[in-house]
Amino acid sequence: MHIRTVASLLFSLLLGGCDTLGYYAQSVDGHLELMGQRRPVGQLLSDRATPEPLQQRLRLVQTARDFASRQLGLPDNDSYRSFAAIDREAVVWAVVAAPEFSVQPREWCYLVIGCASYRGYYSHQAALDYSRRLAREGLDVAVEAVPAYSTLGWFDDPVPSTVIDWPATRLVGLIFHELAHQQLYVPGDSGFNEAFANQVERVGVERWLESRGDRQGLESWRAGQQREQQFIQLLLETRQRLDRLYRQPLPDEARRSLKAGEIQRLHQAYATLKQQWGGFSGYDGWFRRPVNNARLALVATYEQWAPVFSLLLRRAGGSMPTFYQACEGLAGLPHDQRQQQMQALLKAAGSQQKKPKNI
């Protein structure tokens, strides 16, 4: 635990009003409770009382953690070298909100990490209560379970029990993703941060599978990635159509009707996509809750810049240090200039994708 982190959080409490005080207090209490549950992976592996299934998963964590630093150039520290057993389905719950007729999410600003398009709670009930408060303001809201998170290197983050039984590629990918946030993080630019971490996660998992000689696993993972990208593209296209709709000078009732029509169109398009996948239903759960602007905004936060970072990695010839250097160059630009550069790179990435393969 770093003293500077605690000092920053306490300073945040002193700056805030009653609402902010309560929010930061639950954040500090929840995080310190999580840190208190940590046990080193090595200690658990040498403890005969540790069940064999858990030992197997911890060995996987240990292998992936070493791979992250040695092969991907990610920070070599004590993050994800410990395990925390917690008795709930998520570490925190994130509240996301957007206006009824806008695809742009609301942002909340924090002292340490800058502004972000979510507000996190260690209590599910507290997250639900806050989301209802936002809904009464007329906002589209979503409460999303967050199974793990990164403190950006301020603390030695553990692997929580909420993810330990995930499929191997998801668990390994999570470690790569969260360490990527420690490698590079731009305060107040959630879209940049998440797309960068996603790119590191994807290339990391692919290289990890290749290093193990797991051809079958690699083929299965690539097929899953293809489905995921098709699904994400479906959501992004819906968000783009809604954005165009909201910009039209229409009465609110007309907008609501057309919005409902676009969401129904999304459901139908997903049904068609499932048929193309031979009935694969892995994304059915996403539709079990109402589709709204907040949930679509969250997808965009993670994915809208994905082609940019894919392009930068190709330009780097697959070299992670060169890729990181290019990303750091973008991160160092003023916000507006960075956005302009990202848009130019996005256009360039789109142009390359449209080129015939023999060019």
Secondary structure, DSSP 8 states (H G I E B T S, - for coil): --HHHHHHHHHHHHHS-HHHHHHHHHHHHHHHHHHHTEEEHHHHHT-TTS-HHHHHHHHHHHHHHHHHHHHH----SSTTSEEE--SSS-SEEEEEEE-TT-SS---EEETTTEEES-EEESSHHHHHHHHHHHHHTT-EEEEEEE-----TTSS---EETTTTTS-HHHHHHHHHHHHHHHH---TT-HHHHHHHHHHHHHHHHHHHHHHTT-HHHHHHHHHHHHHHHHHHHHHHHHHHHHHHHHTS---HHHHHHHHHHHHHHHHHHHHHHHHHTTS--TTGGGGGS---HHHHHHHHHHHTTHHHHHHHHHHTTT-HHHHHHHHHHHHTS-HHHHHHHHHHHHHHHHHHHHS-TT-
